[in-house]
């Protein structure tokens, strides 16, 4: 599967269908503050030529959108990408790789990219509180795969940890995941 093409197609679809404006309208029309009021459902900045070459297709993403927010998944602008050393519950580095933080998952968790290979992980610092074996709860080969399958795809429900270890299926009432289903970016029941 060509995740770069799929990423570009999905971002173009969001722009051409006015998804940002539609989701803002839904927010304003809500009767009360929704449970997801802590994040913007969709933000999509204009693309820009990156100042350097990034591994893992991050530069391709920046050409499409120089920053974005997809239902609690925030991709940082290029000037906010910074080194980060992921550690385990004992404070020891999880490996000897060089990681950079390219985004945020909610307010506490990080979207990290290996600076050499471009591999992307969702890193949950407080993983041990949930009884998980690892702070890495999701891995993708590169940024286009992450955008295609997680930020804009069926694996979005994995951003808070393994689906089978969740206390409740939060994605069933999540406005972003609902929009992914409604817009056809995630196929229906077979993806659940």
KEVOMAR-153146 format. One record per residue: x, y, z negated of N, C-alpha, C in turn; residue in one letter. Coordinates in steps of 0.001 Angstrom, whole numbers, plus 500000, padded with zeros to 6 digits. Atoms other than C-alpha are relative to their C-alpha. Example, Ala and Ser with C-alpha at 12.3 -4.5 7.8 and 13.67 -1.06 7.14 Angstrom:
# residues 2
500890498810500000512300495500492200500900501200500000A
499180498810500060513670498940492860499230501090499270S
END
This chain:
# residues 192
500839498823500000500000500000500000500889501248500000X
499249498757499921501264503489500845499392501006499024X
500542499112501033500686505471497647500208501469500340X
499790498589499623502154508679499126498849500496500860X
501122499611499135499504508777501844498697500047499216X
501225500033500803496774507816499377499940501211499067X
499941498830500870497894510558496958499627501258500790X
500286498823499172497830513165499746498532500024500427X
501398500079499562494421511954500991499053500357498848X
500879499741501137492862512039497514500050501461499561X
499897498587500365494192515515496696499304500864501045X
500698499268498941492963516782500072498484499861499854X
501431500222500202489553515239499355499472500860498851X
500423499157501119489334517014495990499886501459500433X
500031498605499528490145520320497691498841500228500977X
501005499794498946487805519850500666498569499861499492X
501353500170500541484822518836498523499680501002498893X
500236499004501036485202521720496068499873499388498611X
500108500723501268485740519348493152500305500876498797X
499654499140501132487389521965490916498795500857499618X
501150499132500246484427524326491275498796499202499493X
501117500844500427481889521510490889500152499580498543X
499800500420501385483424520260487668499944501186499039X
500155498796500824483661523829486310498526500324499808X
501433499741500089479953524291487098499343499040499021X
500567500981500921479073521073485278500341500347498563X
499561499620501344481062522265482276499126501145499477X
500793498826500405479223525602482194498539499649499765X
501405500392500125475830523883482598499725499043498845X
500197500938501115476397521514479669499233500699498875X
500831499441501061473867522056476863500792500351498744X
499184499774501191476502521898474138501444499686500351X
498605500329499743480248521573473822500149498494500135X
499843501441499811480994518167475297501189499461499205X
498897500581500773483335515739473509501353500171500668X
498748499827499271485957516406476190500395501472500079X
499764498555499943486043520150475448501449500387499729X
498603499680500281489723519909474560500863500052501249X
499211499916498781490850519691478179499133500416501182X
500692499695498757489924521021481607499878498690500781X
500225501262499309488422518208483625500868499906501254X
499178500016498792490215519193486845500602501375500244X
499267498804499576492856521786487658500922499568501114X
499196500381498848494694521782490950500644501250500596X
499274498844499485497335524400491756500356499778501473X
499540500101498620498424525163495302501356499311500026X
498704500637499823501371523203496596501095501027500216X
498847499123499808504850524689496760501220499135500293X
498751500712499726508236523662498057500819499943498713X
499216500087501240510229522326495090501379500630500170X
498695499330499963513488524043494183501142499014500147X
498975501032499882515372520737494272499345498707500472X
500515501315499632515012517153495379499780499200498726X
500350500810501160513227515018492787499858498551500413X
500185501424499679513246511218492654498528499608499871X
501304500588500248510167509050492711498814500713500598X
501118499330499346508079511222495001499445501194499243X
500479498818500718507717514041492461500027501223500909X
499954498864499080508812516502495140498840499959500992X
501176500117499119506053515145497443498745500512499284X
501147499509500769503525515809494677500019501523499931X
499921498546500126504798519375494191499657500709501308X
500387499391498723504346520060497890498477500023500172X
501466500064499928500675519063497495499332500856498926X
500551499249501135500019520661494095501148500269499033X
498836499685500834502653522491492087499766499728498517X
500379500432501351500800521509488888498556499538500089X
501379500493499951497580519682488097499581499420498664X
500592500665501142495266518393485419498873499121500490X
501001500969499572493224515274486022499413499311498772X
500672500638501118490960514540483054500902499610498855X
499111500289501121493522514788480279501401499590500403X
498659500278499476496503513923482494500497501302500616X
499458498734499507498571517059482994501353499758500657X
498707500038499323501368517217485569500582501400499895X
499389498704500258503705520015484563500545500645501269X
499310499314498913504972522705486945501485499645499950X
498596500393499889508516522085488121500888500674498948X
499139499305500956510029524728485827499778499571498549X
500249500514501348508584522903482787500430498543499826X
499469501357500117510099519495483542501258500070499143X
498874499937500937512548518755480725500406498600499565X
499559501301500507514670515877479441499255499625498714X
500583500504501241513089513717476751500531498602499751X
499462501303500387514477510741474895498914499213499279X
501027500792500688511704508212474145500636499042498999X
499475500841501076512262506352470883498936499028499517X
500929500966500584510734503377469115499613500460498590X
500486499624501334509137503371465649501119500198498982X
498852499817500889512596503273464034500844501209500396X
499256498839499533513767506344465946501130499670500946X
498952500430499071516020504324468260499525500185501446X
500388499879498591516027505069472021499460498663500527X
500597501236499484513840502564473880500892499331501045X
499047500530499024516585502148476498501090501043500224X
498906499055499764519677503867477886499772500835501256X
500316499223498803517914505505480823499837501480499665X
500174498560500145517703509242481369498576500348500441X
501408499711499729514032510315481141499761501503500012X
500463498612500007512390513641481990498487499989499812X
501447499881500238508957514739480833499412500811501141X
500634499339498857506887515561483891498553500356499716X
501382499698500309503554515767482146499600499566498607X
500555500293501315501328515227479172498711499192500171X
501239500761500060498580512790478326499326500462498712X
500594499391501185496265514654475985501002500939499364X
499106499081500696498107516633473330501220499325499393X
498928500667500718500382513970471871500894499117500862X
499264500992499238501486511528474554500663500623501223X
499176499426498937503979512035477359499947499170501275X
499813500627498701504238511280481043501471500215500344X
498555499921499785507914510478481621500384499352501316X
499465500556498763509924509780484757501480499715499805X
498578500338500003513263507996484985500675500919501022X
499338499009499151515593510653486398500777499379501155X
499262500659498919517421508086488551499067499258500951X
500829500866499150514800505625489812498672500618500397X
501307499418499729511645507767489680498847499214499384X
501053500765500670509755505139487664499287500911498995X
500819499167500866506906506707485670499396499135498898X
500623500703501113505688505685482215499109500953499211X
500761499282501023503023506791479765500582499540498672X
499322500260501262504782507033476413499147500506498846X
500809499661501164502747506953473196500904499920498768X
499075499920501128504932508089470295499475499264498767X
500582500609501201502530506788467623499451498596500259X
500488501320499605502082503357469218499885499023498836X
499962500941501125502935501523465987498756500124499114X
501223499813500787499831503017464299498856499130500527X
501055500794499376497715501005466732500338498512500042X
499593501398499991499645497765466295500501499528501359X
499479500362498686501034497872469833501469499649499886X
498616500459500013504360496233470613500981501009500570X
499108499090499284505750499084472705499368501379500128X
500530498662499756505418502851473099499677500245501481X
500282499869498567505241502332476875498713499230500283X
501299500648499826501585501651477594499589499850501461X
500347500060498578501586502081481362501254500308500800X
498828499799499147504244501854484088499571500019501460X
500206499947498547504183502843487761501374500149500655X
498721499956499292506963502549490327500459501425500286X
499641498630499660506818506262491156498799500924499788X
501048499004500193504751509467491010498815499768500928X
501161500241499153502607508752494092499140498817499533X
500796501116500520501588505383492629499215500442498771X
500694499525501194500733507070489315498803500869500378X
501105499113499602498628509768490993498894499187500670X
500979500793499263496890507293493318499221499036499115X
500665501077500740496136504533490812499575500367498584X
500321499643501386496013506291487418499270501339499943X
500623498679500096495333510044487638498734500078500852X
501130499961499061492986509565490609499502498599500350X
500366501367499664492256505867490378499487499182498828X
500636500883500979490923502889488454500796499779498724X
499177500209501201493830502694486010499953501195499038X
500115498833500877492874506070484490499605499581498585X
500458500432501324491208504202481644501121499375499170X
498846500545500726494670502841480651500868501082499350X
499124498937500512496088506280479692500031500060498481X
500031500013501467495115505755476054500428498653499437X
499520501298500461496644502298475844499299498858500711X
500588501171499341495750498767476890498479499978499824X
501459499985500013492055498567477794499444498988499005X
500512501037500899491588495345475841500298500287498524X
499674499642501391492994497016472698499300501295499567X
500730498772500335490712500089472780498838499672499064X
501127500215500919488161500415469971498673500099500717X
501227499829499233485523501582472420500370500389501434X
499711499651498598485305502030476204499735501485500270X
500161498554499906485784505829476124499766500475501429X
500100499597498597485987505983479921498561499951500503X
501390500085499558482287505097480201499259501320499834X
500625498685500181481367508598478958500948501141500360X
499017498988499630484484510433480155499579500669501308X
500465499324498780483491513119482705500938499821501194X
499062500181498891486655512670484758499846498611500612X
500155501353499468486320508907485061498652499860500706X
501318500020499344482617509373485873500085500649501370X
499845499328498707483606511797488617500794499137500979X
499241500895499124486172509351489981499088498937500596X
500961501002499506483406506733490267499032500629500992X
501009499328499182480846509163491692500549500415501365X
499409499500498755483220510540494323500579498890500877X
499470501121499225484344507085495449501505499827499884X
498561500165500190487951507560494307500310498725499234X
499929501298500671487369504527492093498773499240500455X
501135500821499597485231501726493447499210499621498753X
500921500282501102482288500685491256500376498860499089X
499896501049501004481861497612489114501226499098500142X
498862500907499845484676495563490626501275500549499375X
498813499399500602487203498031489154499913500030498476X
500188499872501453485754497947485606500532498843499260X
END
